Amino acid sequence: MSDLAPILFSLVVIIALVYLISRRFNISSRYERKQKIHTPWSALDNGIDPSSDGGEK
C-alpha cells in the first residue's frame, strides 16, 4: 500500500498540470469547427446550380 501512494500522488499532479496547461493555452478551441458561411456557391453541396437564375424561359 505504501508503494502505491507516491504513484497516485504523481498521477494526480500530472493530471492537474495537464488540465491547467490546456486551460491556459485553450488547446481544445483549435479543433472546433467554425460556422459555415452560406453563399450561393455553397448550394452546389445540395446539388443546386447557382449559376442559373432558377427561372425557365
Secondary structure as GFF3:
##gff-version 3
##sequence-region A 1 57
A	DSSP	alpha_helix	4	25	.	.	.	ID=ss1
A	DSSP	three_ten_helix	27	31	.	.	.	ID=ss2
A	DSSP	three_ten_helix	40	46	.	.	.	ID=ss3
###
